[in-house]
């Protein structure tokens, strides 16, 4: 039997999966690492923590699995998008990585818009938002000139880990699409954007397909991981692209909902011709010559984690959510907006913050817990609504991530999205997609779709309940008003956030 490994480098932890040729998970392991929030809106991590966590997880994975190491044919990666890793000429990180959920770069976004105007959307297919990589590059150049003067190249998080394991510097198209430096349609670094930002082409790593072979493991990390140095390593993709692969979103008409730290609504696009006017993201897929449109909620699962850590730190999520199924849709008139780190879709706003609206003396903690779940799902429904208004038909949504682990939440998604919501039998999200890229790269299957037919297995289907659909449709219209009504209040509070 042969095996592959999928590594998912997330925001809070790295997870490694060992799968056989039939897509069965043989072993899994994970390691967490810290986030650093030095100031409000800042979010950083140490690249070395990713490397150490990955090697430790791989060592545990291979140690638990009773398989010969030479039967593990390939490894591929999924990774958190947008995070900036600056390298010096020796390939060493110059500072902590600035992550996707860092919102310090509003001024730099305005500079990009001023320099490029409508050409930015024409080329990169995305507006200048704080989460993207280019504004972070400009921020370091402006605020940390001594550090930037030493910078020879930049990478994204998973690419840095892969570099440390192989010595090869690459970036795949799906992750490069989230930098604001890629010509998405033509799949090449944009000379026009680089020139406008006064950056050299050499600052960017070589581009590669997600299933592309970058090399084999270096002897030292191979020994630490418990793997053979002959293990082939494939480029991998952005977490959302890999999540789409792992959910089988590989053809027109399929949509995915992913609730992790952030939340995503993702729709497959076969060509680059769709025009959403920058209202949602448009990126290269992990599948060759394909794309996807995507709306993002910055603090999806993170909102629920924040609520638990703030008000029920010693409890499990099961204890926190006990009884939410007994609360009627609408949480007895309590609404939550999950803007606790700003928002992305449809409001590209780094200043807005979350709210509980409608609190009264009858509300108990369980109402707040359900309201948080509903608010996260309402935010995701903003993207579903945008796609439908653009003419996309959305009647079936594959749900992955933390929101797919709870049947109450899956039914809530079906009712709020007014669509069938499908849970997967072997839901492993981006990690599964990464493993599928390795399997495809190793030549196990003729296409990613053939791989998905074997690896991705559907389980239960949650159908919308007409009564709940009606209630949520009314509440959604009220939810959409909260942003407009609280925007000025949050702007006034901004100076006091530290």
N, C-alpha and C positions, 0 to 999 in steps of 0.2 A: 504493500500500500504506500502511496505517496501523499505528502501533506504540504500545505502552505500556511503561512502566518499572515494575519492582518493586524496591523498596529494602528490604533486610533489615538492620536495625540490630542486630547481634549483640553478644555480650559482648567478643569479641576484635577484631572487624572489622565494617565495613559493606560490604555487597555490593550492587551494582546490576546489574540484568538488563534488557536491551532485547529485547522479543519482538514478533513480527509477529502478524497476525490468526489465524494457524494454530497459534500457540503455539511457533513455532520461535525459538530464542535466536539473535539477530543479533549481539549484543555483550554483554560483561560486564566489570566492573571492580570492584576492591575496595581498601579502605584499612584498615590496622590502627591501633589506638590502645592506649595502655597502661592497665593496671589498677594501682590503688594499694592496698597492704595495709599500712597503718600499724601495725596491731596484729593479733594472731592473731584470726581470725574477721571482720575488717573487709575490705570490698571496695568500692572507690569508683572513679569515673571523672569526668573533667571534661566537662561537657556541650558546651563549645566544641569539644572534640576530635571529638565526634560530627558536629557541624555542618561543621567543616572537612573531615573525612574524607568525608562524604557529598557535599559540593560537588566535591571533588577526584575522587572516583569517578565522579560524573555527568559531569564535564568530560572525563575519559578515555573514558568510555562513548560519549558523543556524538562525541568526536573520532575514535574508531576506526570508528564506524558511518557508512557512506556512505549516509545517509538525510537528507532535508530536515528541518530541525528542526520545521517546522510540521506534519509528518506524525506527530510524536509527540503523541498526543492526550491521554494521561493518565499520572499517576503515583500509586502508592499504596505503603503502607508495611507492613512487619512489624517488630516490635520486641521486644527482651528485656523481659520482664514485671517488674512490681513496683517497679522502680527509682524512687527519690524524687528529683524535681527541684523544689526550692522556688524560687518566683519572688517578687520584690518587686513593688511597685505599678507599676513601669515595665516589668515583664516580664523583668527580669534575674535570672539564677541567683544565689542567695545563698551557695551552698557547692557543693562537689563533690556529685555524685549518689551516693546510697547504693544499692547494687545488690541484685539478687535473691538473690545468694549470700552476702550479709553476714549474720552470725549474732549481732550484738551485742545484740539486742533481746529477750532472754528475759524480763527483768523486765517489759517493756512488754506482752508477750503475756499474762503472768499478770494484769496490771492490766485488760486488755480482758476476759479471762474472768471476773474478779471483777465487773466493771461490768455485763456483759451476760448472763452465764450461758448457758442453753440458747438464748436468743434470738439469739445470734450465729450459730449453725448454722441456725436457722430462717430468718434473713434473708439471710445472706451465703452459706450452704451450704458454708462452709469454716471450719475451726478457726483459732485465732490462732497463726500460725507466724512465725518470725523473718524469713522471706523476704518476707512481704507488706508492703504499703506503709504501712498504718495504724500498725503498731508503730514504723516508722522515723520517722513524723511525731511520735509521742509521745516518742521518744528525743531528737529535736532539741529539742522543746519543753522537755524536762527538763534536758538537758545543755548546750544552747546557746541559752539563753533570749534573748540579745541578737539572735541571728540569727533565731530564730523570731518575735520581735516585729515584724520587718520583712516577714514572709511574708504575701503577699496571696492566693496560689493555689498549688496543686501540679499538676505534670504528670508523666507517665511518659516514658521516654526517647524513643520515636519521636514522641510528641506534641510534645515540645520541638523536635525537629528540624523537624517539619512546621510548627510555629509560626514558626520562624525563616525558613522558606521562603515562608510565605504571610501571616504576621501574624495568623492565626486560631487561637484557643484552643479546642480540642475534645478529647474522649476518647471512643473507641468502647466499646461494651458489652463486647466480649471482653477488652479490657485493663482496663477499669474493674472487671470481676468479680474481678480479682486484687488489689484494694486493701483488701478487707474493709470497704468503705464502700458497696458497691452492694447493693441489694435485687435479687438475681439473677433471681428469678421475675418480678418486676414491672418490671424494667429501669428503675430509677430510683435516684438517691442516697437512702440510707436516712436519713430525718429522725431516726429513733430512735437509730441508731448514732451519728450526728453529735452529737445532744444528749447522749448518754451520755459521749462523748469531749470534750465542750465545744468542738466545732468548728462553724463556721458553714457554711451551705449555699453561701455565696459563695466559700468556700475551694476548692470543687470546680468544674472546668470543665464546659462544656455537653456533654451526651451526644449521640452520633450513631451511626448504623449504620456498619458497616465499609465498605460501598460508597458511603457518603454523600459528596457533594461539599462540600468545605470552602472552595473558592475556586480562585484561580489563583496563579501564582508572582509574587512581588514582583520588580520590575525588576533590582535588584542581584544577588540570588542566582540569578535566571534567567541573567543575563549570565555569572556565574562558573561556572554549570553547563553553559553552552552550549545552553540551551533557550530556547524562546519564552516570554515572560511570559503568553501566552494558554494555556499548558499547564494543563489541569485537574488538580487535586489532590484525591484521595479519602482518606478517613480512614485506612483500613487496619485492621490487627488485631494482637492479641498473637501472638508468634512461634508458639506452639503451635496457635492457631486458624488462622493462615495456613499452617502446616505441614500441618494437616489438610486445608485447602482444596487445597493444592498436591499432596496425595497422593490427592485424590478422596474423602476421608472426609466424605461429604455425605448419608449415609442410614444407617438402622439396619443393624446387622450387620457394620459395617466397623470395623476397629481399626488403629491406627498405632503403630509403634515408631520413635522418633526419637532418634538418638544424636548429640548435639552436645556442647557444653561440659557441659550437663546431659543427662539422658536422660528420655524420656517414653514412657509407654504411654497411649494416648488412645482412647477409645471414643465413638462418636457417640450422642447422646441426643436424641430428637425433642421431648420435653417435660421439664418441670422436676419431674416426679413421682418420679423414682428417688431412693431414699434409701440412701446408703452410710454414713450416720452419721458423716460427717467423716473416714472412713478414707482416702478419696481426694478429690482436688479435684473440684469441680463448677462449671463456668464457662459463660458465654454463648459460643456459637459465633460465628465470623465470618459465618456464614449467618444471615439474619434468623430470629428466633423459633425458634432451635434451640440445643442445649446440647452439652456433652461432659463426660465424666468422665475423670479423668486422674490417674495416679500418676507420681511424679517421683523420679529418682535425681539428687541434687545434683551429684555429680562423676562423670559418665559418661565422655564423651570427655576431660574434664579429667584424670581419673585416668591415662589412657593418655598424655596430653601431659606430665603431671607425671613419669611413669615415664621417658619419653624424655628430657625435659630434665634429669632428675637423673642418669640412668645412661648416656645415649647422646646427649648434646646435639648432637654434630657429625654424627649419622647421620640419614638420612631415615626416615620411618615404614616404608617398604618394607624398608630394611635392618634396622630394629629388629625387624620381624615375620617376617623370613626364617626359614623352618623351622618356624613354629608349626603348620602343617598336618600336620607329621610327628609331632607330639606327641599322644598319645592323650587323649581326654576325661578331665579330672581333673588334668592337668598333673603326673602322678606324685605325687598326694597333696598338692598345694600349693593352698591356697585364699587368695583375696584378697577383702577387703571394701572397697568403694570409698567409705569414709566419711571421706575426707581433708579435707572441709570441713563435716562433720556429715552428717545424712541427713534426708530428707523422707518418703518412703513405703517401708514402713509405719511407720517409726520417726521421729516428729517430734522429733529430738534434735540440738541444736546442739553438744553436748559430745562425743558419740561420735566416734572417729577410726578410721582404717583399720587393717587388720592383714594381714600375711601369716601364715598358720597352716600348720604342717607342714613348715617348711624343714628339709632335711637335706643332707648333703654331696654327694649325687648330683645336686642341682638345678643347672642351668645357666641362663644368662640367658634363654634361649628358653622355659624352663618358667615363669619369672616373667612374661614377656611374655604367654604364653597364659593364665596364671592371672589376670592383670589383665583380659583380655578376658572370660574366663569370669565373674569376679566382678562386672563391670559388668552382664553379661547376667543373672546370678542376681538381682541387685538389681532389675532391670526385671521379672524373672519374679515378684517379690513382688506387683507390681501385677496381672499377668496372673492370678495365683492368687487375688487378692482379687476380681477381676471374675467369675471362674468360680464362686467360692464364693457370690457374690451372684446367681448364676443366668444370667449372660451366657454365650452360646455364642461361643467364640473359636476359629475353625479356620483363618482366613486373616488374616495381619497384613502390612500394607504397611510396608516398612522404608525409612526415609529418613535422611539425615545421614551422618556419618562412618562409622557402622557398616554402611551400605549400599554403601560403596565397596570393601569387601574380601569376596571370595566365601567365605573361610574363616569370617569373622565372620557372614555371612549364614547359612551352614550351621549354625554354632553356635547362632544364634538359633532356627532351625527345630527343632533338637534339644532345646534347653533349654525353649523355649515349647511344644514338642510341637504345632506348627501349621505349615501352609504359610506360608512367608515370601516375599513378592513384592518384587522389586526393580523400580524404574521405569526406563524408557528415558531419560527426560529429568529425572532426579531433581535438583531444585533447591530442594526444601524450602520454607521460609517465603517466600523470594524469589519463587518461582513463584506461591504463593498470593497474595502482594501484587499481582503483575502481573495475576492473574485478577480480583481485586477491581477493579482499574483498568479491565480489559476489560469487566467486567459494568457498572461505573459509567458507562462510555462508551456503553453500549447495544449492544455487539457481540453479546451473547447475551441470551436471555430469562430465563435463570437461571444460577446458579453451576454447577449440575449440567450444563447444556448446555455451558458453558465447559469443565468438566472432561472431558467426552466428547471435546473437541477437543484440549485442552492436555495431559492426563495420559495417558501411554502406558505400559502395563505391559511389562516385559521378561521376565526369567527368574524361575522359581519354584523355591524350595529346599524340598524335602519332608523331614520328619523321618525320621531313620534309626533304626529300632527299637532296635538295640543301644545307640547313643549316648543315645537317650531314656531307656532304663533306667538307665544309669550316671548321667546327669545328675539324674534324679529322686531317686536315693539321695543324691547329693552336695548337692542343693538342701536336703534336710532337715538335713544337717550344716551347710551354710552358714547356715541360719536359726538355728542354735544359737550361732553366733559372737557375734552382737549381745548376747545375754543373758549370755554368759560373759565378755565384755570390757567391759560397760557400767560396772561399778564401778571397774575398773582405769583407765578413761579419766577418770572423775570424779576419781579420786585424782591423776591427772597434770595436770588442768586448771590448777592454780595455777602450774605451771612453764612454761606455753606463752607467757608474755609478753603 
